[in-house]
Amino acid sequence: DDSRKKLAAALGCAPKEVYFTSGGTESDNWAILEGAYLQRRVGRHIISSAVEHDAVRKPLEKLAREGWEITLLSPDSTGAISADAVRAALREDTALVTLMMVNNETDIAGIARTLRAAKSKALLHTDAVQAFMKEPFSAKTLGADMISVSGHKVHAPKGIGALYIRQGLKLPAHILGGGQEDGL
């Protein structure tokens, strides 16, 4: 509980919004797969980028094999995915947007504002593994529904990660059978 409080303070969120995982890969998989499945009623379209980590790309490939349509945006000359590019790719049936934050190249907060302005029902996930504790951000200012982080990038042992899940988002469990992390 003490560790959860410390991580929540670092993420700028409530402790009950932090779920420990085995690392960034598990956090990404949980957010992408369960977020997509949760949003099936919205549609079967996902926006991501062509330069994501395998922890994001592989779940997207799985969803594509299941019939989901994946739009992969190309980064601009600065390495960023712009809010305008997301807006152009956004459709009524977009269920999920998943983009890595890296080192603030991609303006996740701007993309969150774009989704709200478009009244999109899409969930927003960001893989913030590379940015966590290196670039200032908080869950509140980012506006993402789900944020993946990993301990090994900030000198913690490997095998420690977390997924921020916005309060009110009822993301289903990704690994079944354990009672830890409130059964999730």
N, C-alpha and C positions, 0 to 999 in steps of 0.2 A: 504493500500500500504506500509505503514511503517512496519507493522508486516510481510508482505511478504518479504520485503527487509532483515529484521532481520533473518527470518527463512532461507532465501536463503543463507545468510552469514554463518549461523550455518551449513547448509548442503553443503556449498562449491559449489553453483550452481548459475545460473542466476535467478532473481525473476520471470521471465516468465516461468520457469520450475516448479514452486511451485503452487499447487492447494489445497486450503483448503477444508477439509472434516469434517464430524462430529466425526471423530476418526479413530483409526487404523483399526477397522473392516471395515468401509466403504472404506478406502484406499486399504486394502487387496482385498476386493470383487471387487472393480473397476479394479485394476491391473490384477487380475487373470481372472475374467470372460471376461472383454472386451479385455484384452490382448490375451486370447485364441481365442475368436471370430475373432479378427483382423487377427490372424495368421492361420486361417482355411486353407488358400491356401498352407501353408507350410506343414501342417499335423495335426493329432489329437492325438499327444502324448505329455504328460507333465511329467516332472520330479520334484519330491518334496521329502519330507522326512516323515518318519513314526511318527515324534514327533512334528509336526507343531501345532500351536494354532488353535482353532476351526474357527477363522476368515479366515484361509487358508484351513483347512480341509473341511469345509462345502461347499465352492464354488467348491472344487475339487470333492466332492461327487456329486454335482449337474452336473458337467461336465461329470463324469463317467456315470450317468444315461442317459445323452444325447449321449453316445457312445464314449466318449473320453477315451483313454487308459492312465492310471495314473501309473507311476512307482514310488513307495515309497522306498526311500533308508533308510537303517538303519544307525544310527550314529556309529562311531567307539568308542573305549574305552575312548576317551577324550570328547565324546559328539559331535564331529564334523562330518560333511559330507565332505569328501575329494574331491578335484578336480578330482582325479583319479576315484572315485566312479561315479561322474557325467560323466566323459569321457566314462566310461564303459557302462553307461546306455544310452548315447546319441545316437540317431538314426537320419537318414536323415529326418524323419517326426516329429522330436521333435519341437514343436511350442513354448513351454514355459518351463522355469525352475524357480521354486519358492521355495526359501529356506530362513528360518529365520536366521538373523545374530546373534541373542542373544548377547553374550558378547565376540564377536570375535572368538568363537569356530569354526565357519564355515568361511573359507577364501573366501568371496564373490569375492574379487578382483582376486584371483587365479582361481576361477570358471569362471569369466568373460574372463580372458586370455585364459582359456581352450576352451571356446566356440568360441572365435575369432580364435584361432589356428586351430580348427577343421572346420573353415569356416561355422559354424552352423548359421542358420537363426533364431534360437530360441531367444525369448526375455528373459531377466533375470530380475526377480523381487525379492526383498528381503524385508521381514518384519523386519525392524530395530527398531521397537517400544521399545524393551528392551535395545538396544544398544545406541539409540540416546542420545547424550549429556553425555553419560557415558563412551563410548569408542571412541577414536578419529577416525574419518573417514570423507571423503568428497565424494560427488557424483562423482566427477572427478576420484578420486583414486579408488573407488569401481568398477566403470565401469558398474554398473547395469543400466538397462533401466528404471526401476521404483523402488522407495524406499518409503515404508510406514513408517510414524512416527505418534506418538500420544502425545498430550500435557500432559495428566494426569500422565505420567511416569516421567515428569520433573517439576512437581508441578504447572502446569497450570490447569485450570478448566477442568473437564470432558466435553466431547462433542466438543473437538477441536483436529483436526488431519490434516494431509496433505499427499499428494502424490506427490513425485517428478516424473516428466515425462521427460525423456531425450528430449532435443530440437530436433525436426525433427520427433519424434514418434507421429503419429496422432492417439492417443488412443481415441476411441469414448466415448461419455458421458455414464455414468452408470445410472444416475438419470435424467429423462427427464422432461422438462417443465419449468425449471428455467433458468433465464438469467445470474445468478451469475457465477463466475469463468469462464469467457469467454464462457458461454453457456454449459460448461462441468459439 
